[in-house]
Amino acid sequence: MYKNKWITILMASLLALSLCNISCDKVDEEGFTSFNYNITGSGYIINVINNSKSSLKMAVRVINDNAVIEALNNASIRGVDVDIVLDAESTITGLATDIEVISGNSSGNMDSNMVISDNVSVTFLSTSDFSRFDILYITITGIYMLDMVNTEFNQMFTLQRFGLGVGPFKENAKQQLNYITDFFAGRNELHMYMVPQNMVISDKASYLLAQIYQAKYSLYVAAQYINNDLLSRSFLDAKYGGIATTIVIGQEQNTITTSFDDTEVRNSDSTTVVAGNLGYNLIFIDVGTNQRRMIFTTFPLNSNGTIEVSDGICLILNGPSVDDLHSEVVSRVSVK
């Protein structure tokens, strides 16, 4: 009897210890990551550059702002190690000669749009068109997050691997990253996927479409433009399935050759075409409920063929920040 009693106590102790370890890991994980966002102009990223002390890694499609170039030059003068990756079709002038620039992805678009500062924080940009005043910046800190984005940057900058590669053997294609892709920031949960190696919009089971088809109450889309059959169909399926659907697209949508589904989305009574163009691509799902989530991409909602050969990052956020960001986006769109 005593033996069984001690076995029971031992098992209970081990279970309690395991639960404690799980709980402690959870606390540690939440503690090492922070998340914040801003919708503004180029001044935000200039501030990130100006505050960098040792290193700055920048992977953006284009740098079209002289003030950003000046900030990069000043950072180099201060002794900051500045490395830059641009799209193959992008050019830049006026940059200090000791700043190394790699141009890549001749098959698709280099839309990773991220800036890593001092290996402490990473800032994701909704677009690298710095002439805009509605760029969405998402800044995150965290050990595992930084490991992942540094590896992604080094694939492009050091190994010169982009998209799915070129040539018959695709020898310079990006390699899939076997990293943790789930992070916690306070009460927010974040999932990150790299394009194209970790996320391809192929069918309803793909990461991005699966989120949309799980919508139960509402769907709110704010995009530069929509030129993707599967995404357009998912929005229409939500609308016709009785889900409250709102779609806001920029004026640029009217100049794009679209498929039937894309045209139907554009002409839908759920869609508003705003003057000018939006600076971000956001999909809000079930806002105001415990299932709320937001999809953010550093790349436009192009066709599958374009996305599958391009470089980009997709973030899926779940938590209170979804409601806050949705409110700000709605207010900004109504102002337009």
C-alpha positions, 0 to 999 in steps of 0.5 A: 500500500505504501509503495503504491502511495509513493508511486502515486506521489512521484507520478503526481510530482512529475506531472506537476513539474512537467506542467510547471516547465510548460508554463515557464516556457510559455512565460519566457516565450511571451517575454522575449518578443515584443510587437508594435505597428505604425502607419506613417511615411518614410520617417519611421524607417529613417528613425530605425536607421538613425538608431542603429548602432552596429549593424543594419540589414535591409531587404527591400524592393526599391529605395526611392527616397533621398532622405532614406539614402542619406540616413543609410550613408550617415549610418555607415559614417557612424561605423554601422555595418550596412548591407542591402538587398534590392530587386534585380530591376531596381537601381540606386544612386548616391549610396556610400561606396562602402555599403554593399548592395546585392540585386536579386531575383531576376525571375520574380519580385524581391518583396521581402521588405524587412529591416533588421537593426542591430540583430535586436529588432526586425521591421516589416514594411507593407511596401518599400515605396517610401514616397507614401504616407500610409506604409504599415510598419510592423516591428518585432523583437525576439531571439527566435524571430531574429534567427529566422529573419537573419537566415532568410536575409543571408540566403539572399545577401550571402548565398544569393538565393532568391525565389524558386531559382533560375535555370533548369536545375534551380540551383540558387533557389531558396532553401526551406527554413526549419525554424519555429514560425509561431511566436507570442507577443503579450496577448498576441500570437504571430505566425510567420511564413516565408514566400515562396519556400514556406507558403504557396497559395495553391489551394484551400488548404494553403496557410493563407486561404485556410484562414480565410475559409475559416471565417465565421462572422466577418471579412475585411480586406484592404489591398493595393490591388487583387489580381489572384484568382484563388484569393478573389474566389475565397472573398466571393465564397465568404460573401455568398456564404453569408459572411459580412464581407467588405473589400477596399482596393486602390484605384490601381485595381482599375488598370489591371487586367483581371480574371472573371473572379477578380473583376467580380470582386472589383464590381461587387457591392461589397467593394469600395475603390478608393482614390489613389492607392493603398499602401498595404495588403491586409485581410481581417477575419472575425474582428471583435471575436476571440477568433480574430486574426489579421493577414499581412503580406510584404508583397502585393496580392499578385497572381499565383504565378508571380507569388510563387517565383517571388520573395516575400513574408506573410504574417498572421496575427491573432490577438487584441492588436488585430482589433486596434489595427482594424479600427485604424485602417477603417478610419484611414480608409474612410478619410480617403 
